[in-house]
Each structure stands twice: as C-alpha cells, then as structure tokens.
Amino acid sequence: MFIIGIFGFISSGKTTVSKWFAEQGADVLNVDRLAKQLYQEKKVMTIIKKVFPSVFTTDGQSISINKLRKHCLSSPTELLRLNQIVHPLIKAKVKKWIVAPHPGKSFLVIDAQILFVAGLMEFTNHNFYIKTDLEKIRLRLATQKTQFSDKQIKLLLATQITDLINIQKTTKNFDVIENNNDLDFLFAQLKKNFNSLLPFTK
C-alpha cells in the first residue's frame, strides 16, 4: 500500500493536512497520539522512571506529559536521552500499524513531526513538508495552555531546524506545502500535489 509521510514543525498544520488526506480515503496514523499511548505502557513507564523519575505524577503511577516535555526541553542532552529511548519503540509501533489490515482504505498517511529523526521515512513512498512561518509558530507556542517558556521554545525550534537541515541533505523525496495563508490556499496545494500521486494509491 502507498504510504505518505507528513512532517513539519510543531503547530505547523500537520493535523489539518492529515484530516484532508483522511477525506481522500487515507488511514492516518498520528504519531503524537501514538507516543502518548506508549507512555502509558508499564514497560515504557519502568524505563522512563529509571532515567527521568521527576516526570511522574504525584502518586508515581503515571507519566505527566507536561512534566516530561518541560524536563526534556530543559537541555539538548535531556531531549536526546528521551529520543534514544522512545524513537525505536515508536518505529516498532508504526511498523506494526503499517502491516495491519486497513479495510476500505486506499493509502496510508503517517503524521509525524519526528518522521525523519525516528527513521519513519524508511516506510514512506512520498512525503510532504508543511512549511509555516517560524514567528507564527513561536507565537502559537507562547500562548498555548502548556505554557512553554521562551527557553523551551527556542530549544524546540532549534532542534527542529537542525532536523529539517538534515532532511534536506539526505532526501529530495518530499514536496513543500506552504501553510502561511488561508485553508483554501493550503487545500489547493494539497490537491495539486496529491493528484500526481493518485495512480499509486489505487
């Protein structure tokens, strides 16, 4: 089955793009949601507790996603430690999802900010990079309920800029979708690019 990957900075519009693809007949995997489910597994909680004991809830029974996010955005080293634990687990889950039955679906879409760094591009036939103005992203993050600090936002965006540079050096297998205008403009680009892929999704 034909597999499309969607990647881009946090809060760049990947979910909106994924919903559009779902309307075209895709089965969509949101890797952010997959990761949150992963953190609820006992095996994963045991590993995380050994490395990041401070990110658990007060009763120590579950991982606080907000605490984990804030802790690992405190330094590049902490973020790297988390990624080394979680990315291989996510990759295994994604592979399992791909080979599972997808009745009534004509193609698959993997929505993942970490599409490249977690090695998920190994599974995709084509990719779309959702490009959004970084200042718009910074402002969105600064006003979110999770209340990212300026330091955390800088580290998050710096990390993702580095990831994008590495992607551009490694592969040309993606189209750029501009998301700095209205939804009509966004969907027109998607339709144009997707039409060229339609023969492969049959």
C-alpha contacts under 8 A as a table, 3 or more apart, distances in Angstrom:
res1	aa1	res2	aa2	distance
1	M	106	S	7.39
1	M	107	F	5.78
1	M	108	L	7.11
1	M	201	T	7.20
2	F	106	S	7.88
2	F	107	F	5.13
2	F	108	L	6.29
2	F	124	T	7.61
2	F	125	N	6.33
2	F	200	F	6.45
2	F	201	T	5.57
3	I	107	F	6.02
3	I	108	L	4.70
3	I	109	V	5.70
3	I	110	I	7.45
3	I	123	F	7.11
3	I	124	T	4.85
3	I	125	N	5.33
3	I	126	H	6.83
4	I	107	F	7.82
4	I	108	L	6.18
4	I	109	V	4.72
4	I	110	I	6.28
4	I	124	T	5.47
4	I	125	N	5.98
4	I	126	H	5.07
4	I	127	N	5.39
4	I	128	F	7.55
5	G	109	V	5.70
5	G	110	I	4.80
5	G	111	D	6.15
5	G	112	A	7.37
5	G	115	L	7.12
5	G	121	M	7.09
5	G	124	T	5.82
5	G	125	N	7.80
5	G	126	H	6.30
5	G	127	N	4.39
5	G	128	F	6.19
6	I	14	K	6.66
6	I	18	S	7.68
6	I	109	V	7.22
6	I	110	I	6.07
6	I	111	D	4.81
6	I	112	A	6.07
6	I	113	Q	7.60
6	I	115	L	7.43
6	I	127	N	5.73
6	I	128	F	4.93
6	I	129	Y	6.10
6	I	130	I	7.29
7	F	14	K	6.81
7	F	111	D	6.42
7	F	112	A	5.39
7	F	113	Q	4.86
7	F	114	I	7.16
7	F	115	L	6.08
7	F	127	N	7.57
7	F	128	F	6.37
7	F	129	Y	5.09
7	F	130	I	6.26
8	G	12	S	6.25
8	G	14	K	6.94
8	G	112	A	7.90
8	G	113	Q	5.56
8	G	129	Y	5.39
8	G	130	I	4.98
8	G	131	K	6.43
9	F	12	S	5.41
9	F	113	Q	6.35
9	F	130	I	7.63
9	F	131	K	7.67
9	F	132	T	7.71
9	F	137	I	7.98
9	F	157	L	7.49
9	F	160	Q	6.38
10	I	113	Q	6.70
10	I	137	I	7.40
11	S	14	K	7.40
11	S	137	I	6.10
11	S	140	R	7.30
11	S	141	L	7.58
12	S	130	I	6.39
12	S	131	K	6.78
12	S	132	T	5.49
12	S	137	I	6.70
12	S	179	N	7.31
13	G	16	T	5.32
13	G	17	V	6.41
13	G	130	I	6.84
13	G	132	T	7.96
13	G	179	N	7.09
14	K	17	V	5.07
14	K	18	S	6.07
14	K	111	D	6.71
14	K	130	I	6.54
15	T	18	S	4.92
15	T	19	K	6.22
15	T	111	D	7.36
16	T	19	K	5.24
16	T	20	W	6.45
17	V	20	W	5.08
17	V	21	F	6.41
17	V	187	F	8.00
17	V	190	L	7.98
18	S	21	F	5.10
18	S	22	A	6.19
18	S	28	V	6.69
18	S	109	V	7.31
18	S	111	D	6.63
19	K	22	A	4.95
19	K	23	E	6.36
20	W	23	E	5.18
20	W	24	Q	6.64
20	W	187	F	7.67
21	F	24	Q	4.97
21	F	25	G	6.67
21	F	26	A	5.68
21	F	28	V	7.79
21	F	109	V	7.51
22	A	25	G	5.23
22	A	26	A	4.51
22	A	27	D	6.17
22	A	28	V	6.38
23	E	26	A	7.06
25	G	105	K	5.65
25	G	106	S	5.89
25	G	107	F	6.98
26	A	105	K	5.63
26	A	106	S	6.06
26	A	107	F	4.99
26	A	108	L	5.19
26	A	109	V	6.30
27	D	102	H	7.05
27	D	105	K	5.94
27	D	106	S	7.88
27	D	107	F	6.52
27	D	108	L	4.92
27	D	109	V	6.15
28	V	108	L	5.96
28	V	109	V	4.66
28	V	110	I	5.97
28	V	111	D	7.06
29	L	34	L	7.88
29	L	108	L	7.88
29	L	109	V	6.21
29	L	110	I	4.98
29	L	111	D	5.94
30	N	33	R	5.57
30	N	34	L	6.40
30	N	110	I	6.42
30	N	111	D	4.93
30	N	112	A	6.51
31	V	34	L	4.72
31	V	35	A	6.06
31	V	90	I	7.82
31	V	110	I	7.14
31	V	111	D	6.00
31	V	112	A	5.20
31	V	113	Q	7.93
32	D	35	A	5.17
32	D	36	K	6.45
32	D	112	A	6.85
32	D	113	Q	7.99
33	R	36	K	5.12
33	R	37	Q	6.34
34	L	37	Q	5.16
34	L	38	L	6.17
34	L	90	I	7.49
35	A	38	L	4.84
35	A	39	Y	6.37
35	A	90	I	6.67
36	K	39	Y	5.24
36	K	40	Q	6.94
36	K	65	I	7.67
37	Q	40	Q	5.34
37	Q	41	E	7.15
38	L	41	E	5.51
38	L	44	V	6.87
38	L	90	I	7.77
39	Y	44	V	5.97
39	Y	45	M	6.15
39	Y	63	I	6.66
40	Q	44	V	7.31
40	Q	45	M	6.72
40	Q	62	S	6.90
40	Q	63	I	7.29
41	E	44	V	5.40
41	E	45	M	6.16
42	K	45	M	5.00
42	K	46	T	6.12
43	K	46	T	5.31
43	K	47	I	6.60
44	V	47	I	5.17
44	V	48	I	6.16
45	M	48	I	5.08
45	M	49	K	5.90
45	M	62	S	7.19
45	M	63	I	6.96
46	T	49	K	5.20
46	T	50	K	6.54
47	I	50	K	5.44
47	I	51	V	6.70
48	I	51	V	5.23
48	I	52	F	5.49
48	I	53	P	7.04
49	K	52	F	5.23
49	K	53	P	4.46
49	K	54	S	7.86
49	K	55	V	7.83
49	K	56	F	7.51
50	K	53	P	6.03
52	F	55	V	5.95
52	F	68	L	7.95
53	P	56	F	6.34
54	S	67	K	7.79
55	V	63	I	6.02
55	V	64	S	5.78
55	V	65	I	7.69
55	V	67	K	4.93
55	V	68	L	5.03
55	V	71	H	7.30
56	F	59	D	7.79
56	F	60	G	5.32
56	F	61	Q	7.03
56	F	62	S	5.61
56	F	63	I	4.34
56	F	64	S	5.25
56	F	67	K	7.35
56	F	68	L	7.92
57	T	60	G	5.14
57	T	61	Q	6.56
57	T	62	S	5.75
57	T	63	I	5.98
57	T	64	S	5.51
58	T	61	Q	7.94
59	D	62	S	7.80
60	G	63	I	7.76
63	I	67	K	7.95
63	I	68	L	7.34
64	S	67	K	5.21
64	S	68	L	6.10
65	I	68	L	5.01
65	I	69	R	5.96
66	N	69	R	5.10
66	N	70	K	6.09
66	N	146	T	6.98
67	K	70	K	5.19
67	K	71	H	5.96
68	L	71	H	5.18
68	L	72	C	6.05
69	R	72	C	5.38
69	R	73	L	6.04
70	K	73	L	5.19
70	K	74	S	6.34
70	K	148	F	7.61
70	K	152	Q	7.28
71	H	74	S	5.26
71	H	75	S	7.96
71	H	78	E	7.40
72	C	75	S	6.36
72	C	76	P	7.56
72	C	78	E	4.87
72	C	79	L	4.55
72	C	82	L	7.11
73	L	76	P	6.95
73	L	78	E	7.18
73	L	79	L	6.11
73	L	152	Q	5.24
73	L	155	L	6.54
73	L	156	L	6.81
74	S	78	E	7.08
74	S	79	L	7.91
74	S	151	K	7.68
74	S	152	Q	6.38
74	S	155	L	8.00
75	S	78	E	5.46
75	S	79	L	6.50
75	S	155	L	7.46
76	P	79	L	5.11
76	P	80	L	6.11
76	P	155	L	7.22
77	T	80	L	5.12
77	T	81	R	6.26
78	E	81	R	5.08
78	E	82	L	6.37
79	L	82	L	5.23
79	L	83	N	6.22
80	L	83	N	5.05
80	L	84	Q	6.14
81	R	84	Q	5.29
81	R	85	I	6.61
82	L	85	I	5.27
82	L	86	V	6.11
83	N	86	V	5.12
83	N	87	H	5.38
84	Q	87	H	6.01
84	Q	88	P	7.21
85	I	88	P	6.75
85	I	89	L	7.31
86	V	89	L	5.27
86	V	90	I	6.17
87	H	90	I	5.05
87	H	91	K	6.09
87	H	118	A	5.10
88	P	91	K	5.05
88	P	92	A	6.30
88	P	118	A	6.95
89	L	92	A	5.24
89	L	93	K	6.38
90	I	93	K	5.06
90	I	94	V	6.15
90	I	118	A	7.62
91	K	94	V	5.11
91	K	95	K	6.19
91	K	118	A	6.51
91	K	119	G	6.99
91	K	120	L	6.41
92	A	95	K	5.17
92	A	96	K	6.29
93	K	96	K	5.11
93	K	97	W	6.27
94	V	97	W	5.02
94	V	98	I	6.23
94	V	120	L	7.84
95	K	98	I	5.13
95	K	99	V	6.53
95	K	123	F	7.75
96	K	99	V	5.49
96	K	100	A	6.33
97	W	100	A	5.20
98	I	101	P	7.97
98	I	108	L	7.87
102	H	105	K	5.72
105	K	108	L	7.53
106	S	201	T	5.83
106	S	202	K	6.23
107	F	201	T	5.57
107	F	202	K	7.93
110	I	115	L	7.97
111	D	115	L	7.71
112	A	115	L	4.95
114	I	117	V	5.32
114	I	118	A	5.59
114	I	120	L	7.81
115	L	118	A	5.83
115	L	119	G	6.43
115	L	120	L	4.96
115	L	121	M	5.93
116	F	119	G	5.25
116	F	120	L	5.97
116	F	121	M	5.73
116	F	163	D	7.47
116	F	167	I	6.70
117	V	120	L	7.66
117	V	163	D	6.94
119	G	122	E	6.00
120	L	123	F	5.67
120	L	124	T	7.16
121	M	124	T	5.11
124	T	127	N	6.97
126	H	173	N	5.89
126	H	174	F	6.00
127	N	173	N	6.25
127	N	174	F	4.36
127	N	175	D	6.43
128	F	174	F	5.14
128	F	175	D	4.90
128	F	176	V	5.92
128	F	177	I	6.65
129	Y	174	F	6.53
129	Y	175	D	6.12
129	Y	176	V	4.88
129	Y	177	I	5.95
130	I	176	V	6.21
130	I	177	I	4.93
130	I	178	E	6.16
130	I	179	N	6.49
131	K	176	V	6.57
131	K	177	I	5.86
131	K	178	E	4.94
131	K	179	N	5.74
131	K	180	N	7.71
132	T	136	K	7.37
132	T	137	I	7.25
132	T	178	E	6.42
132	T	179	N	5.17
132	T	180	N	5.61
133	D	136	K	5.44
133	D	137	I	6.59
133	D	180	N	6.55
134	L	137	I	5.00
134	L	138	R	6.11
135	E	138	R	4.99
135	E	139	L	6.23
136	K	139	L	5.23
136	K	140	R	6.25
137	I	140	R	5.08
137	I	141	L	6.19
138	R	141	L	5.23
138	R	142	A	6.14
138	R	153	I	6.88
139	L	142	A	5.06
139	L	143	T	6.41
140	R	143	T	5.39
140	R	144	Q	6.30
141	L	144	Q	5.25
141	L	147	Q	7.38
141	L	148	F	6.45
141	L	153	I	7.15
142	A	147	Q	6.23
142	A	148	F	5.92
142	A	149	S	7.21
142	A	150	D	7.45
142	A	153	I	7.69
143	T	147	Q	6.57
144	Q	147	Q	5.53
144	Q	148	F	7.44
148	F	152	Q	5.95
148	F	153	I	6.18
149	S	152	Q	5.15
149	S	153	I	6.24
150	D	153	I	5.14
150	D	154	K	6.17
151	K	154	K	5.19
151	K	155	L	6.29
152	Q	155	L	5.17
152	Q	156	L	6.03
153	I	156	L	5.07
153	I	157	L	6.07
154	K	157	L	5.32
154	K	158	A	5.89
155	L	158	A	5.05
155	L	159	T	6.00
156	L	159	T	5.27
156	L	160	Q	6.33
157	L	160	Q	5.06
157	L	161	I	6.04
158	A	161	I	5.09
158	A	162	T	6.30
159	T	162	T	5.21
159	T	163	D	6.30
160	Q	163	D	4.86
160	Q	164	L	6.15
161	I	164	L	5.09
161	I	165	I	6.27
162	T	165	I	5.14
162	T	166	N	6.29
163	D	166	N	5.15
163	D	167	I	6.21
164	L	167	I	4.98
164	L	168	Q	6.22
165	I	168	Q	5.19
165	I	169	K	6.33
166	N	169	K	5.08
166	N	170	T	6.14
167	I	170	T	5.06
167	I	171	T	5.94
168	Q	171	T	5.77
168	Q	172	K	6.63
171	T	174	F	7.72
175	D	193	N	7.70
177	I	186	L	7.21
177	I	189	Q	6.52
177	I	190	L	7.15
178	E	181	N	7.71
178	E	186	L	6.71
178	E	189	Q	7.87
179	N	182	D	7.59
179	N	185	F	7.96
179	N	186	L	5.87
181	N	185	F	6.25
181	N	186	L	7.08
182	D	185	F	5.49
182	D	186	L	6.50
183	L	186	L	4.89
183	L	187	F	5.99
184	D	187	F	5.23
184	D	188	A	6.04
185	F	188	A	5.21
185	F	189	Q	6.50
186	L	189	Q	5.43
186	L	190	L	6.45
187	F	190	L	4.96
187	F	191	K	6.05
188	A	191	K	5.17
188	A	192	K	6.20
189	Q	192	K	5.18
189	Q	193	N	6.20
190	L	193	N	5.27
190	L	194	F	5.77
191	K	194	F	5.08
191	K	195	N	5.94
192	K	195	N	5.43
192	K	196	S	7.04
193	N	196	S	5.59
193	N	197	L	7.06
194	F	197	L	5.11
194	F	198	L	6.23
195	N	198	L	5.12
196	S	199	P	7.38
197	L	200	F	5.61
197	L	201	T	6.85
198	L	201	T	5.25
198	L	202	K	6.89
199	P	202	K	5.83
